[in-house]
Amino acid sequence: MSSSDSKKEEFRKYLERSGVIDNLTKVLIALYEEPEKPANAIEFIRRFLTTPSGIDVDALVAENEELKKRVEELSMEIDRLQQMQQAQEELDG
């Protein structure tokens, strides 16, 4: 076995021991089994590999969008109340 072959084999064993091969296999299977293939496969893989198991990323994204809308609504309410307060102060003043 040449030095190059032994280095490749050593690297392959390292990837196996560290779980890289298993995780890559899992992500590729998940991508294969995805009924609607994502437009950006790299983003799918990145999300799959960086998300702890048991976390529903899509649910978190939806919740984030809802919270952004709520913040906007509350900001508008604050503005409205401040205008009402200012108008009341002008009447009282």
Stockholm file with secondary structure:
# STOCKHOLM 1.0

chainA/1-93         MSSSDSKKEEFRKYLERSGVIDNLTKVLIALYEEPEKPANAIEFIRRFLTTPSGIDVDALVAENEELKKRVEELSMEIDRLQQMQQAQEELDG
#=GR chainA/1-93 SS CCHHHHHHHHHHHHHHHTTHHHHHHHHHHHHHHCSSCCSCHHHHHHHHHHSCTTCCHHHHHHHHHHHHHHHHHHHHHHHHHHHHHHHHHHHHC
#=GC SS_cons        CCHHHHHHHHHHHHHHHTTHHHHHHHHHHHHHHCSSCCSCHHHHHHHHHHSCTTCCHHHHHHHHHHHHHHHHHHHHHHHHHHHHHHHHHHHHC
//
